[in-house]
Amino acid sequence: MTVEHPFSRRVPLCSGPASSSPFDAEATAAERAGLARQWEILGCDELVVAGEIVTEDEAFRCRGVVRGRVTQACVVTFEPVTAVVEASFERLLVVGGTPTTECDVEIDPDAEDIDHLDGPVVDIGEIAAEELALGLDPYPRAPDADGALAATAGDADVTTPFAALARRRADA
Protein backbone atom coordinates (compact mmCIF):
# COMPACT_ATOMS: atom_id res chain seq x y z
CA MET A 1 0.00 0.00 0.00
CA THR A 2 1.35 3.42 -0.95
CA VAL A 3 0.82 6.18 1.59
CA GLU A 4 0.46 9.71 0.24
CA HIS A 5 2.26 12.36 2.19
CA PRO A 6 1.44 16.10 2.22
CA PHE A 7 4.94 16.96 0.94
CA SER A 8 6.20 14.53 -1.68
CA ARG A 9 9.15 14.94 -4.04
CA ARG A 10 10.10 11.66 -5.66
CA VAL A 11 13.70 11.55 -6.91
CA PRO A 12 15.01 8.68 -9.05
CA LEU A 13 18.20 7.06 -7.81
CA CYS A 14 21.14 6.96 -10.24
CA SER A 15 22.93 3.62 -10.11
CA GLY A 16 26.16 4.52 -11.91
CA PRO A 17 29.49 3.97 -10.16
CA ALA A 18 30.32 6.78 -7.72
CA SER A 19 27.47 8.92 -8.99
CA SER A 20 26.09 11.88 -7.10
CA SER A 21 22.69 13.52 -7.56
CA PRO A 22 21.99 16.88 -5.93
CA PHE A 23 18.43 17.72 -4.88
CA ASP A 24 16.50 20.68 -3.54
CA ALA A 25 12.82 21.22 -2.96
CA GLU A 26 10.47 23.70 -1.37
CA ALA A 27 6.99 22.93 -0.08
CA THR A 28 4.04 24.82 -1.54
CA ALA A 29 1.50 26.62 0.64
CA ALA A 30 -0.96 23.71 0.27
CA GLU A 31 1.73 21.16 1.20
CA ARG A 32 2.75 23.19 4.25
CA ALA A 33 -0.90 23.44 5.33
CA GLY A 34 -1.19 19.65 5.01
CA LEU A 35 1.92 19.16 7.14
CA ALA A 36 0.59 21.54 9.81
CA ARG A 37 -2.61 19.48 9.98
CA GLN A 38 -0.61 16.23 10.13
CA TRP A 39 1.64 17.54 12.92
CA GLU A 40 -1.31 19.23 14.70
CA ILE A 41 0.40 22.63 14.86
CA LEU A 42 -0.88 26.11 13.99
CA GLY A 43 1.15 26.53 10.81
CA CYS A 44 4.18 25.76 8.71
CA ASP A 45 5.33 28.92 6.95
CA GLU A 46 8.43 27.51 5.27
CA LEU A 47 9.96 24.14 4.44
CA VAL A 48 13.01 23.76 2.20
CA VAL A 49 15.40 20.86 1.78
CA ALA A 50 18.67 20.50 -0.13
CA GLY A 51 21.37 17.88 -0.33
CA GLU A 52 22.73 15.05 -2.43
CA ILE A 53 22.38 11.33 -2.97
CA VAL A 54 25.64 9.43 -3.46
CA THR A 55 25.94 5.87 -4.77
CA GLU A 56 27.75 3.49 -2.38
CA ASP A 57 28.23 -0.14 -3.49
CA GLU A 58 24.72 -1.65 -3.33
CA ALA A 59 23.21 1.31 -1.47
CA PHE A 60 22.72 5.06 -1.62
CA ARG A 61 23.65 7.67 0.98
CA CYS A 62 21.27 10.61 1.24
CA ARG A 63 22.66 13.70 3.00
CA GLY A 64 20.97 17.02 3.35
CA VAL A 65 19.69 19.93 5.38
CA VAL A 66 16.06 20.75 6.06
CA ARG A 67 14.89 24.16 7.25
CA GLY A 68 11.43 25.19 8.31
CA ARG A 69 9.56 27.97 10.06
CA VAL A 70 6.64 26.74 12.14
CA THR A 71 4.02 28.18 14.46
CA GLN A 72 2.89 26.16 17.46
CA ALA A 73 0.57 26.91 20.37
CA CYS A 74 2.25 27.73 23.68
CA VAL A 75 1.57 24.93 26.18
CA VAL A 76 0.68 27.49 28.85
CA THR A 77 -1.00 30.47 27.21
CA PHE A 78 -2.06 28.90 23.87
CA GLU A 79 -0.57 31.95 22.13
CA PRO A 80 1.22 31.37 18.80
CA VAL A 81 4.94 30.63 19.14
CA THR A 82 7.04 30.85 15.98
CA ALA A 83 10.27 28.88 15.69
CA VAL A 84 12.87 28.12 13.05
CA VAL A 85 13.89 24.48 12.84
CA GLU A 86 17.03 23.50 10.97
CA ALA A 87 18.48 19.99 10.91
CA SER A 88 21.02 18.10 8.91
CA PHE A 89 20.36 14.44 8.15
CA GLU A 90 22.03 11.40 6.66
CA ARG A 91 20.28 8.20 5.66
CA LEU A 92 21.45 4.97 4.08
CA LEU A 93 18.98 3.81 1.41
CA VAL A 94 18.78 0.25 0.09
CA VAL A 95 16.59 -0.75 -2.85
CA GLY A 96 14.76 -4.02 -2.28
CA GLY A 97 15.30 -6.35 0.61
CA THR A 98 13.16 -6.34 3.67
CA PRO A 99 13.77 -5.03 7.14
CA THR A 100 14.38 -7.69 9.79
CA THR A 101 11.18 -8.61 11.62
CA GLU A 102 12.39 -11.50 13.77
CA CYS A 103 11.63 -11.51 17.47
CA ASP A 104 15.26 -12.03 18.51
CA VAL A 105 16.52 -8.74 17.12
CA GLU A 106 19.45 -7.17 18.91
CA ILE A 107 19.35 -3.39 18.92
CA ASP A 108 22.67 -1.65 18.47
CA PRO A 109 22.39 2.10 19.16
CA ASP A 110 25.63 2.67 17.24
CA ALA A 111 24.47 0.79 14.15
CA GLU A 112 23.40 2.76 11.11
CA ASP A 113 19.69 2.86 10.29
CA ILE A 114 18.84 1.56 6.85
CA ASP A 115 15.79 2.74 4.91
CA HIS A 116 14.49 0.01 2.59
CA LEU A 117 12.94 1.30 -0.63
CA ASP A 118 10.44 -0.54 -2.84
CA GLY A 119 12.03 0.74 -6.04
CA PRO A 120 14.77 2.99 -7.39
CA VAL A 121 13.00 6.16 -6.23
CA VAL A 122 13.28 8.01 -2.92
CA ASP A 123 10.76 10.53 -1.58
CA ILE A 124 12.91 13.48 -0.48
CA GLY A 125 9.81 15.39 0.64
CA GLU A 126 8.84 12.62 3.05
CA ILE A 127 12.37 12.50 4.49
CA ALA A 128 12.40 16.30 4.90
CA ALA A 129 9.01 16.28 6.62
CA GLU A 130 10.11 13.51 9.00
CA GLU A 131 13.32 15.33 9.89
CA LEU A 132 11.52 18.64 10.47
CA ALA A 133 8.87 16.92 12.62
CA LEU A 134 11.64 15.44 14.79
CA GLY A 135 12.96 18.96 15.37
CA LEU A 136 9.65 20.42 16.61
CA ASP A 137 9.62 21.62 20.21
CA PRO A 138 7.31 19.25 22.12
CA TYR A 139 6.55 21.96 24.71
CA PRO A 140 6.65 25.38 23.04
CA ARG A 141 6.39 28.28 25.46
CA ALA A 142 5.59 31.92 24.81
CA PRO A 143 7.94 34.51 26.37
CA ASP A 144 5.27 35.46 28.95
CA ALA A 145 4.33 31.86 29.88
CA ASP A 146 6.00 31.94 33.31
CA GLY A 147 4.19 35.16 34.22
CA ALA A 148 0.85 33.71 33.12
CA LEU A 149 1.41 30.62 35.26
CA ALA A 150 2.40 32.74 38.26
CA ALA A 151 -0.71 34.90 37.86
CA THR A 152 -3.09 31.95 37.75
CA ALA A 153 -1.28 30.04 40.52
CA GLY A 154 -2.40 32.71 42.99
CA ASP A 155 -6.10 32.04 42.31
CA ALA A 156 -7.85 30.74 45.45
CA ASP A 157 -10.33 28.53 43.58
CA VAL A 158 -7.73 26.40 41.78
CA THR A 159 -8.24 22.82 42.99
CA THR A 160 -5.95 20.86 40.67
CA PRO A 161 -2.71 21.64 38.85
CA PHE A 162 -4.58 21.59 35.55
CA ALA A 163 -7.47 23.85 36.61
CA ALA A 164 -5.43 26.99 35.90
CA LEU A 165 -4.59 25.72 32.44
CA ALA A 166 -8.24 24.85 31.78
CA ARG A 167 -9.25 28.39 32.74
CA ARG A 168 -6.55 29.85 30.48
CA ARG A 169 -7.83 27.73 27.61
CA ALA A 170 -11.42 28.85 28.24
CA ASP A 171 -10.31 32.49 28.20
CA ALA A 172 -8.39 32.05 24.91
C-alpha positions in Angstrom: 0.0 0.0 0.0 1.4 3.4 -0.9 0.8 6.2 1.6 0.5 9.7 0.2 2.3 12.4 2.2 1.4 16.1 2.2 4.9 17.0 0.9 6.2 14.5 -1.7 9.2 14.9 -4.0 10.1 11.7 -5.7 13.7 11.5 -6.9 15.0 8.7 -9.1 18.2 7.1 -7.8 21.1 7.0 -10.2 22.9 3.6 -10.1 26.2 4.5 -11.9 29.5 4.0 -10.2 30.3 6.8 -7.7 27.5 8.9 -9.0 26.1 11.9 -7.1 22.7 13.5 -7.6 22.0 16.9 -5.9 18.4 17.7 -4.9 16.5 20.7 -3.5 12.8 21.2 -3.0 10.5 23.7 -1.4 7.0 22.9 -0.1 4.0 24.8 -1.5 1.5 26.6 0.6 -1.0 23.7 0.3 1.7 21.2 1.2 2.7 23.2 4.2 -0.9 23.4 5.3 -1.2 19.6 5.0 1.9 19.2 7.1 0.6 21.5 9.8 -2.6 19.5 10.0 -0.6 16.2 10.1 1.6 17.5 12.9 -1.3 19.2 14.7 0.4 22.6 14.9 -0.9 26.1 14.0 1.1 26.5 10.8 4.2 25.8 8.7 5.3 28.9 6.9 8.4 27.5 5.3 10.0 24.1 4.4 13.0 23.8 2.2 15.4 20.9 1.8 18.7 20.5 -0.1 21.4 17.9 -0.3 22.7 15.1 -2.4 22.4 11.3 -3.0 25.6 9.4 -3.5 25.9 5.9 -4.8 27.7 3.5 -2.4 28.2 -0.1 -3.5 24.7 -1.6 -3.3 23.2 1.3 -1.5 22.7 5.1 -1.6 23.6 7.7 1.0 21.3 10.6 1.2 22.7 13.7 3.0 21.0 17.0 3.4 19.7 19.9 5.4 16.1 20.7 6.1 14.9 24.2 7.2 11.4 25.2 8.3 9.6 28.0 10.1 6.6 26.7 12.1 4.0 28.2 14.5 2.9 26.2 17.5 0.6 26.9 20.4 2.2 27.7 23.7 1.6 24.9 26.2 0.7 27.5 28.9 -1.0 30.5 27.2 -2.1 28.9 23.9 -0.6 32.0 22.1 1.2 31.4 18.8 4.9 30.6 19.1 7.0 30.8 16.0 10.3 28.9 15.7 12.9 28.1 13.1 13.9 24.5 12.8 17.0 23.5 11.0 18.5 20.0 10.9 21.0 18.1 8.9 20.4 14.4 8.2 22.0 11.4 6.7 20.3 8.2 5.7 21.5 5.0 4.1 19.0 3.8 1.4 18.8 0.3 0.1 16.6 -0.7 -2.8 14.8 -4.0 -2.3 15.3 -6.4 0.6 13.2 -6.3 3.7 13.8 -5.0 7.1 14.4 -7.7 9.8 11.2 -8.6 11.6 12.4 -11.5 13.8 11.6 -11.5 17.5 15.3 -12.0 18.5 16.5 -8.7 17.1 19.4 -7.2 18.9 19.4 -3.4 18.9 22.7 -1.7 18.5 22.4 2.1 19.2 25.6 2.7 17.2 24.5 0.8 14.1 23.4 2.8 11.1 19.7 2.9 10.3 18.8 1.6 6.9 15.8 2.7 4.9 14.5 0.0 2.6 12.9 1.3 -0.6 10.4 -0.5 -2.8 12.0 0.7 -6.0 14.8 3.0 -7.4 13.0 6.2 -6.2 13.3 8.0 -2.9 10.8 10.5 -1.6 12.9 13.5 -0.5 9.8 15.4 0.6 8.8 12.6 3.1 12.4 12.5 4.5 12.4 16.3 4.9 9.0 16.3 6.6 10.1 13.5 9.0 13.3 15.3 9.9 11.5 18.6 10.5 8.9 16.9 12.6 11.6 15.4 14.8 13.0 19.0 15.4 9.7 20.4 16.6 9.6 21.6 20.2 7.3 19.2 22.1 6.6 22.0 24.7 6.7 25.4 23.0 6.4 28.3 25.5 5.6 31.9 24.8 7.9 34.5 26.4 5.3 35.5 28.9 4.3 31.9 29.9 6.0 31.9 33.3 4.2 35.2 34.2 0.9 33.7 33.1 1.4 30.6 35.3 2.4 32.7 38.3 -0.7 34.9 37.9 -3.1 31.9 37.7 -1.3 30.0 40.5 -2.4 32.7 43.0 -6.1 32.0 42.3 -7.8 30.7 45.4 -10.3 28.5 43.6 -7.7 26.4 41.8 -8.2 22.8 43.0 -5.9 20.9 40.7 -2.7 21.6 38.9 -4.6 21.6 35.6 -7.5 23.9 36.6 -5.4 27.0 35.9 -4.6 25.7 32.4 -8.2 24.8 31.8 -9.2 28.4 32.7 -6.5 29.9 30.5 -7.8 27.7 27.6 -11.4 28.8 28.2 -10.3 32.5 28.2 -8.4 32.1 24.9 
